[in-house]
Amino acid sequence: MTAPVFVVESLERAGGAGGDYVLDGPEGRHAVSVKRLRPGEDVVLTDGQGRWAEGVVKAAEGKDRLVLDLGAVAEEAPQRPRITVVQALPKGDRGELAVETMTETGVDAIVPWAASRCITQWKGERGAKALAKWRATAREAGKQSRRVRFPEVADAATTKQVAALLAAADFAAVLHEDRDYGSEPLATAELPAEGEIMLVVGPEGGVSPEELALFEEAGAKAYRLGRTVLRTSTAGTAATALLLGRTGRWS
């Protein structure tokens, strides 16, 4: 089994004698009281932005303090091409499910989208809490899947803002199951080896004709995944997996 991952603000924040690294606070509590790590076991510390280091437990003190012998700090370069999913706001907790599974699969960035047909609306304090929950979900899923570079979860975007992102991408796709809109198989699309790939996942009610027209004007084409119609909370994960395989990032 691979070593568990814990998140720290800085890999330079060390304490204790002899250059030991002390993991405390919520992450230390999780390591000691939940994971029950003991001397000799391996861990990985990361800042979630690509910097990481392997460590070996020297001592577990109290309920929330782990003393580590920490190795050299390394940095994982961003993978290419970069894959961003624009995720329309789903109902209930399906948004967290989408973020969780896309993070575990390997997406690089997630943009919450307030599509016209979204039932859920992020406004005021409710929107701030929902965004914080998506970001916390990405962090926890990043740890669980042993990532050291977690996906960025952007602020919620309007349709016009999404169109601007699509216009700047090297490849932009709107997932759409209706062949009447000229959707092609994503499995056969010509993909760039570098740059940015952007996928748009619509809400339960689908992407509106007006949104499709605006996105097409920005350079995005409609693509379909397969014969079945996936939920908005699973389509982004399936599409990300397909692209990771096709671009060689899973090889």
Salt bridges, closest charged atoms under 4 A:
GLU12 OE1 - ARG51 NH1 3.26
ASP20 OD1 - LYS58 NZ 2.99
ASP24 OD1 - ARG13 NH1 3.63
GLU27 OE1 - LYS143 NZ 2.86
GLU61 OE1 - ARG65 NE 2.63
ASP64 OD2 - ARG29 NH2 3.74
ASP108 OD2 - ARG249 NH1 2.69
GLU125 OE2 - LYS129 NZ 3.34
GLU140 OE2 - ARG139 NE 3.79
GLU140 OE1 - LYS143 NZ 3.65
GLU152 OE1 - ARG82 NH2 3.30
ASP155 OD1 - ARG135 NH2 2.97
GLU184 OE2 - LYS221 NZ 2.72
GLU196 OE1 - ARG82 NE 3.29
